[in-house]
Amino acid sequence: MTKVSFISLGCSKNLVDTEVMLYNLVREGFEITPEPEEAEIIVINTCGFIESAKGEAIENILDAAELKKCGKCRHIIATGCLAERYREEILDELPELDGVLGVGSLADIADACRAVMAGERYSSFRDKNTSPLGGGRVLTTAPHTAYLKIAEGCDNRCSYCAIPLIRGKFRSRKIEDIVNEARELEREGVREINLIAQDTTRYGLDIYGKYALAELVREICAATDIPWIRLLYCYPDKITNELIDELRDNPRLVKYMDIPIQHISDSVLSRMNRHGDGALIRETVNKLRREVQGITLRTTAMVGFPGETEEDFAELCEFIKEARFDRFGAFTFSPEEDTPAYDMADQIDGQVKQDRYDILMQTQLTVAEEKSREKIGSELTVLVDGFDTVAEIYYGRSAADAPDVDGKIFFRSDTPCPPGEFVTVRIDEALDFDLIGTAQ
């Protein structure tokens, strides 16, 4: 039986694609190993969003190539965004690869593995706008938490972003298909699902003619008893009153929303081709805080976009201080080929971009430290993720902490706390983005 190992790079949406490919391979009789050193085939599901992600993908391909020399590995296959974006060049530029699959060809993974084992050099790039959505999965997350992809592709056409070129047009999955997958995840023991798409709030517009995210949440809740449902990648211009009401009134829809704003300056937002201006962002944030008591807001911002002035950057820093986001990430502008921003006038010097990034993150660190200290003495419901055998302490997350991107809550307990269990924890200490407490 051929052993295959996966290296999944990039975002949670890419991780779901990896899990679908794993399912297809298991169904076709391949053996999966988590150890690349033990595999005959290594599949690298790549990210190609920004320059650093492309570099990481290439580095992983070259590392896998070393295992061809000194390990059991015989073949390397690249899948995902980098393969899709550079389909014409990738096999020529990276002779270490034996096969490539575009984002529309995930279902061909077993054929690709069989072909490379037979000595062929394999490639498949099916139409990404008509490829199947969803499919069976082998979960690679902890057994009690999972991502649930509700749509593929993107129609927003932000001027800096290559995702529409790579992933194709926005395509929603049908409500009944998503609900069936949620039921299956519940049967597998999942107690937290995180709804994801390139733009989650756009869900339903293409197939139902309306924003249907709130309706989808209600259908999932009616069909399952999964305690926590979380919304990620919600664009501020599409957060409807119906969705806000659902966040406020549905106890299983955790009071958490991820809103990628990217900037607050009107001139920068306009050049980014973002939908909505600074006033809309401010009003959305204020309305969510006003209507949904105790909501946790996460966002991301970009610095160094072409033409960003010192005044634009100062406005962003001031807004981050004022808005006091609970969770925050930032990144510097990366010029991507075939996007309008690639050769825009007034490109920002690399050192200036890095300096602005450092300042912005320091600004948020002050906010984060204050918010963490405010939680000392409170009691939080924590979903147990595991036990750190070195520190001899349990760890998990509250409803305010999404997996992979937010902090953890470390806690001591006199009784066993298995993963997937909900525990009440009193917070005793705050350490930047993490909290320490005691089970009650």
N, C-alpha and C positions, 0 to 999 in steps of 0.2 A: 504494500500500500504506500503510495507516494505521500511524503510528509510535506506540508506547506505551512509557512509562517508568514504572518502579515505584520507590516509596520504601517500604522495609520497616522498620517500627519494632518495638521490643519484643524479645521473646526469640527464641531459636533455633527454637522450635516455630513461631512466626509466620513465620520465615524459610523454613521448609520449605513452609508454605502459599503463600508468595510464589512459590517455585520451581515448585510444582504449577500455579499460575495462569499463570506464564510459559510452561510447557510447553503448556498448553491454547491459549494465544494463538498460539504459534508453529505449532502443528498446524492452527489455523484460518486461517493465512495473514497474521497481523499481523506487523509488524516491530518488534523490541524495540530500544530505544536506552537506554544507561545515562545519557544526559544529559537531564534534564527539560526543558531549554531547547529541545531538538530535537523534543520529542514533541507530538503532537496531543492525546493523552489521557495524563493522569497518574493512576496508580492509587496510592493511599496505603493500605498495609496497616497498620492502626492497632493500638495497644495500649490497653487500658483498665483495666489492673490497679490502678493507684494514681493519685492526683490528678496527680502530676507527669507520668505517662505520658499521661494525657488531655490535659494542657496541651500536651505536645509534639506530639501528634497534631493538635490544633486549630491550632497554630502552623504545622505543615507544610501543612495544608489552606489556610490563609490565604496562606502563601508561594506555593503553587501558583496560587492565585487571582490573584496579581500577574502571573504568567506569562501569564494570559489577556489581561491588558492590554498587555503589552509583548513577548510571545513568540509562539511558534507554537501554544501550548496553546489548545485550544478547549473541552476538557471535563475534569472531575475526578470520579473515582470513589473512594469510601471503602469499604474492606473491613475485615474483622477484628473485633477485640474491641470497639472503641468503637462501630462500626456496629451490632454485635449488641446491645450493652448498651443503646444509646439509639435503638433502631430506630423508636420512635414519634415521637421529637423531632428526629432528626438532620437530616432534609431541611428541616424548618421552621426550625431554629435556625441551620443553615449553608446559606443559599441559594446559596453558591458551589459546592456540590456538584451534580453532574448525575446521579449514581447511587450507590447503596449496596448492598452485598452482606453478608449475615450470614455467620457462620462455617460454616453448613451449605450455603452457596450458592457455594462456590469454583468448582464446575463451570460456573456460569453466567457466568463472566467474559467470554467471547467474546460471548455474547448481550448483556451489559451494554454492551460497547464498541460493538457494532453499533447498539444502541438509542440511545445518547447521540449517536452520529455522525448518526443520523437525526433528531435534535432532540427525542427523548423524554427524560423524566425517569424513570429506571429504579430499581426496588428489588426485591430478592428475599431472602426469609428462610425458607429451607427448614428442615425439622426437623433440628436439629444432632445429635440422637440416632440418626438413621438415615442421615445423609449418608455417602458413600463414604469409606473410609479409604485413604490412600496415593494412588498415581497417578504417572504419569511426571513428571519434573522437569527443569528447566534449572538446573544448579548455579550459584549465585552466589558460593559460597565459592571459595577457591583450588582448582585442579583436583585436588589430591592429598588434600584433606580434605573430609569431608561430615558433616552431621547425618543421623541415621536415626531418624525418629519411629516408635515402636513401639506407641503407644496415644494416644488422644485423651480429653479430658475428665478429670473428677476426682470422686471420691466421698468425699474426706476431710472436707469441710465444716468447715474451720478457721473460727473465728468472725469473723475479720477479712477473709476472702478471698472475692472475687466470682467467681472462676474457675468453680466449678460452675454458677453462674447463667449465665455467659457461654458456657462451652464444653460444658456438658451432662455427662451421666453418663460414668463411666470406661468406655472401650471399647478392648479390646486388638485389635490386628491378628493374623491367623493367622501362625504361625511360618513356614509355607511362603511367604506373601506377603512377609514381611520378608526371608527368605533370598533370594528372587528379586531383591528390590531391592538387597540387598547384592552379589549377583553382578553386577548391572547397574552398580553404582557401581564395582566392581573393574574391569569392562571399560572404564569411562571414565577409569581411571587413579588412582582413589582409593586411598590407602595408610593412611588413618586414618578410622575411622568412630566417631562419638560418638552413643551410644544415648540417646534423649531421650523423655520423656513428662512429664506433670504430676507423676506419681509412678511412676518407672521400676520400682521394686521391687514394685509392685502387679501388674506385667505377668502376664497369664495367668489371674488369679483368676476373672475373669468368664466366660471361655470354656473354660478347662481345669479350673476348680475347685481350682487350686493356684497358688502362686507359681512362675512358670516362667522367670524371667529367666536363671538359670544354664543351663537347658536351651536357651534361645534362643541364648545365647552359644556353646554347644558346636555347635549346628547351623550357625551362621554360620561358625565356624572350620572345620567339616568341609566346607563348600561353597565356601569362598574361601581365598585365601592373604593376605588383607589383614593386614599386620603388627601394626597397632595397633587395638584396640577399647577404647573408653573408656565408662565408666558415669557419667551425670550424673543429678541429682535422685533420689537414693536415700534413702528415708525410714528413719530408724533402727529403727522398730518392725517393719519388714518385711525387714530384712537377715538372711537365713537362714544357717544353718551351711553349707548347700550352696553358697550364693553366696560365702561367705567362702572355702570350699575351692577354688572355681573361681578366685577372685582369687589365691589362693596358688599354685595348681598350673598354671594355664594361662599359658604365656609370652606369648601374644598378647593377653591381657586385661591392659592396662597396670595397674600397681599404683597406682591412682588411684581415689578415690571422692569424689563430691560428696554431702554429707549436710546438708540444710538443717535445722538444729536449732531455730532461731528463738528459743529461750531455754533456760535451765537451771533456773529457779525453778519448783518444783512448782505454786505458786499461779498464776503467770502461764501456764504450760503448760495448766493446767486451764481457765482462762478462755479461752484461745486454742482450746480443744477439740482440742488436739494429742493424738495417740495415743501414749501412753508418757510416763513421768515423767523427772525428772532422773537418777534412778538408772539407768534403761534407757539413756539417752544416754551416761552415763559408761561403763557396761559395754560398750556397742557400740563406742565409741571405743577403749577399752582392749583389747577382744578383737581388733579389726581390727589394731591396732598389734602385738599379741602374736602373732597368727597369720600376718600378711602382712608379711614382712620388707621394710622400706623403703617402705611404702605412703605415698602422698601423700594427705592428707585436706583437703578443702575444705568450708567451711560458710558459712551466712549466719545472722544473728541480727537480731531486731527490738527496738528500744528505744522506750520511751514508750507501750507498750500500756496501755489503761485499767487503773488500779489498780496499776501497777508502782511499788513503793515504792523508797526509797533502798536498803533491804536487798536487795530483789530485784535491783536493778541492780548492787550491789556483788558479789552472788553470781555474776552473769553475768561481770563483769570478772575476778573471781578464777578462774573456770573457764576463760576464754580464756587467761589466763596459764598455768594448769596444763596444759591440753590441748595448747597449742602447735600449733594448726592451721597447716598449711603454707600454706593459702590461705584467705582470709576476706573476707567482705563483710557490710555492715550497712546497715539502712535504718530510718527512723523510721516509727512507726505512722501510717497514713493512714486516716481514717474513711471507709468506702465504703458508699454507700447500699445498703439491702436486705441488709446483713450484720448479724448479732447484735451485733458490736462497735461498730457505728455510733453507737448512743446508749447504750452502757454507762455506768454511773456511774463517777465518778472519772477523767474524761478528763484527760490530762496537758497542761500548758501547752506551747505550741509551742517556746518558748525552752529549756525544760527538756529537751524531746526532743532538740533540736539539741545542747545541751551534753552530754547523755549519749552521743549519737552520736559527737561529737568525742572524748570521753574513751575510748570503746570502740575507735575506730579508732586512736588514739594507742597504746593498749595493744597492739593487734595489730601496729602498725608496729614496735614494739620487738622483738616475737617474729620478725617477718618479716626484719628486718635481721640478727638473730642467725642465723637459718636460712640466709640467703643467704651470710653470711660463712663458714659451715661448709662450703659447697660449693667454696670457693677451693682450688685444687690438685687437685680431683677431675676425672675424665673422664666426660662424659655423652654418650649417644647423642642426637643432635639431628636432628629432621626439618626440613629446610630449607624455609622459607616464601618467601624472596625476598632481594633485594639492595637496600640503601638507597644510591641513587646519590649522594645529598648527602654522607652520612657515609662513603661508599665502604666499606661493611661488610655482610656477610651477616647474616641473622637467621633464627631458627627457634625451635623449642620442644622441650623434652625431654618424656619421658613424664609428667613431673610438671606439665606446663603444658597446660591445655585451651585451645582456640582462643577468642579474643575476651575471655575473662574473666581469664586469668592473664598472667604476665609473659612476656618474650621472652629469648632468648639471642642476643646479638650476637657475631659472631666473624669473624676474619680468616682468609683461606685463600690459599695460593699457587696453588691449582688451582681451576678452575671448580666451583661447587656448585649445580647446577640445582635449582629447587623440586621437592620430592617425594623428594629423595635423602636418605638417612640418613648423617650424618657424625659422627665422634667428635670432641668438642671438649673441650679442657682449659680449665677455668675459671680466669681470672687475676684478675678483679675482680668486686665485687658492688656494684650500685647500687640500693638499696631492693628493688624487686620484679624487677628485671632483672639479668642476668648478662652478663659480657663475657669472651670467651675466644679460643682459637686452635685451628683445625682441626689434627688430628694426622695 
